C-alpha cells in the first residue's frame, strides 16, 4: 500500500489513511506513558507540549492528551476517554 506524503488526493486515500490512523490509535492505547499524540498527514504541526492550547483540545479530531495536560489546559468535558489516564476527540475520518 502506498501512503501519501502530500495530503489526501482521493477518497480511496482518505479511507486507507483513516484505517492506518485507527490502527495506530489502537497501538497507542497500550503504549508507554506520553503527554499527547496525534496520527495524520502533516501531524508534525506540534513539536513541543508548549505549543498546545485549549483551542486545540476543543477542535482537533484525533488529538489524544494525558489527563494532566487536559487539566492543565482546562480541557473541555466533550473530550472522551481514550484509555485510562487519557482523553481525546475521536478520529472520524482522515482529512
Secondary structure, DSSP 4 states (H G I P E B T S, - for coil): ----SS---SHHHHHHHHHHHHHHHHHHTTSSP-SEE--STTGGG--SGGG--HHHHHH-TT-EEEHHHHHHTT--TTSEEEETTEEE----S--
